[in-house]
């Protein structure tokens, strides 16, 4: 489930990994797909996640307290808290896709 503690920690760990990368946002999203699905995102998937990332960044910049709570123990001084929180949010989205949850 989306709010299960293990799921939250997995999203925090993946988000931290992505946030610490120095590549572009697009490359980070592609890396998330490679790690989770062993494939690249389709163009529309990448665009949706990029839009979500931009929205989350803006939201967490306005709510630094929420960003701190969202990041938990996965913060890193090398990355601003709002940036880390935005990547964790994107990671939660990726990990909640049916393709990740359901294996056939």
C-alpha positions, 0 to 999 in steps of 0.5 A: 500500500502507498502509505505502508512504512516499507513502501515509504522507505523504498520511495525515500531511498530511490528518491535520494538516489535519483536526487544525488545524481548530477544528470538532467531530470530526464536522465534521472527519470529514465534511470528510475524506469531502468531500475524499476521496470528494466526499460525506458519510459515512454515519451508520455510517461516521461512528460507526466513525471517531469510535470509532476517533478516541477509541480512537487518542487514548487510545492515543497519550496513553499512548504519547507516543513512538509519537505523535511517530514517527507524526506525523513532520515533520507536527507543529504546536505548535497541536495536542497530539502525541497529537491530531495522531497520532489524526487521522493514524490516522483519515486512514490509515483513510479513505485505505485504504478501497476507495472511495478506492483503486478508481475505477470 
